[in-house]
Amino acid sequence: MELNELRPNPKRVRSNKRIGRGPGSGFGKTSGKGHKGMKSRSGGRVRIGFEGGQMPLQKRVPKFGFSSRVNRFTEEVRLSSLVGLGKEEITLQVLSEADLIKNSTKKVKIFLDTTECTKMKLTGLKTTVSVKKLIEETGGSVEQ
């Protein structure tokens, strides 16, 4: 037996419905679509969620959740990227010049991802407790 001799299981494969091929097929003339009406036309389907003019379910149910407008201008920065800058004093302006944050950012929080840290002075930046502890151990300072 070779691969080219294999035949599909006849029970598994069903031939396509041949529509619009005369009255003998059972699907001639109107091709199984009935007479007139929207569903008989080409493209004759309503969009998903349309309920015939009734207020659709996705508009009827109450909305929930909250999207903070403050978070649009808030970013997080890793401590390792600050160490890589090699600067003594770090502010929002320094971070935006180094392309670590967007120019529209108003608040930044520094979080820990490394154990190595150089002496630096953070001004106007929030930090996690572990970052503050690590910076102060190296002789630096953190001012909100």
C-alpha positions in Angstrom: 0.0 0.0 0.0 1.3 3.4 -1.0 0.3 6.9 0.1 -1.3 7.6 -3.3 -3.5 4.6 -2.9 -5.2 5.8 0.3 -8.8 6.9 -0.2 -10.8 8.9 2.3 -13.5 7.3 4.3 -16.7 7.7 2.2 -18.7 8.3 5.4 -16.5 11.1 6.5 -16.5 13.1 3.3 -19.8 14.6 2.2 -20.2 16.2 -1.2 -21.1 19.8 -1.4 -24.8 20.9 -1.8 -25.1 21.9 -5.5 -27.4 24.9 -5.4 -29.2 26.4 -8.5 -28.7 23.5 -10.8 -32.3 22.8 -11.9 -35.5 21.3 -10.4 -34.1 17.8 -10.3 -31.5 18.7 -7.6 -34.1 19.9 -5.1 -32.3 23.2 -4.8 -33.1 24.8 -8.2 -34.9 28.0 -9.0 -34.8 29.9 -5.7 -31.8 27.9 -4.5 -33.2 27.0 -1.1 -33.8 30.7 -0.2 -37.6 30.9 -0.6 -39.4 33.8 -2.3 -38.4 37.5 -1.8 -37.4 39.0 1.5 -34.1 40.1 2.9 -32.7 36.6 3.4 -33.2 35.8 -0.3 -31.0 38.7 -1.5 -27.3 38.7 -1.8 -25.7 40.1 1.3 -29.1 39.7 3.0 -28.1 39.3 6.6 -28.4 41.7 9.5 -25.2 42.6 11.4 -24.2 40.8 14.5 -26.2 42.0 17.6 -28.9 43.6 15.5 -32.4 42.9 17.0 -34.7 44.4 14.4 -34.7 47.9 15.8 -35.1 46.8 19.4 -32.5 48.2 21.7 -29.7 45.5 21.5 -28.5 43.6 24.5 -25.1 45.1 24.5 -26.7 48.6 24.9 -29.4 47.5 27.3 -27.1 46.0 30.0 -25.5 48.4 32.5 -21.9 49.3 31.9 -19.3 48.8 34.7 -15.7 49.3 35.3 -13.5 52.3 35.6 -10.6 53.7 33.5 -8.5 56.2 35.5 -7.6 59.3 33.6 -4.6 59.7 36.0 -3.1 56.4 34.7 -2.8 57.9 31.2 0.0 60.1 32.5 1.7 57.5 34.9 4.6 55.2 34.0 6.8 52.7 35.7 10.6 52.6 35.3 13.1 49.9 36.3 15.9 50.8 38.7 18.4 49.1 36.3 17.6 51.6 33.6 18.3 54.5 36.0 21.7 52.9 36.9 22.4 52.7 33.2 21.9 56.4 32.8 25.0 57.1 34.9 23.7 60.4 36.3 23.8 61.6 39.9 20.5 63.6 39.9 17.4 62.1 38.3 14.2 64.0 37.6 11.2 63.7 35.2 13.0 65.9 32.7 16.1 63.7 32.8 14.0 60.6 32.2 12.1 62.1 29.2 15.4 63.3 27.6 16.7 59.7 27.9 13.5 58.4 26.2 12.6 56.3 29.2 9.2 58.0 29.5 6.9 60.0 27.2 6.9 63.7 27.3 3.2 63.7 28.5 4.1 61.7 31.6 3.4 63.5 34.9 4.1 60.7 37.5 6.7 58.0 37.6 7.3 55.1 40.0 10.6 53.3 40.2 10.5 49.6 41.0 13.3 47.2 41.9 14.7 44.7 39.4 18.4 44.6 40.3 20.5 44.5 43.5 23.3 46.8 42.2 22.8 50.5 42.6 24.9 53.6 42.3 24.6 56.8 44.4 21.8 58.9 43.0 19.4 61.6 44.0 15.8 61.1 42.9 13.6 64.2 42.8 9.9 64.2 42.1 9.7 60.5 41.6 7.9 57.8 43.6 9.7 54.6 44.5 8.9 51.3 46.1 10.1 50.7 49.7 12.8 48.3 48.5 14.2 50.8 46.0 14.2 53.6 48.5 16.1 51.4 51.0 18.7 50.3 48.4 19.3 53.9 47.2 19.7 55.2 50.8 22.2 52.4 51.6 24.4 53.5 48.7 24.4 57.1 50.1 21.8 58.5 47.8 18.5 60.2 48.6 14.8 60.1 47.5 12.6 63.2 47.5 9.0 63.1 46.5 
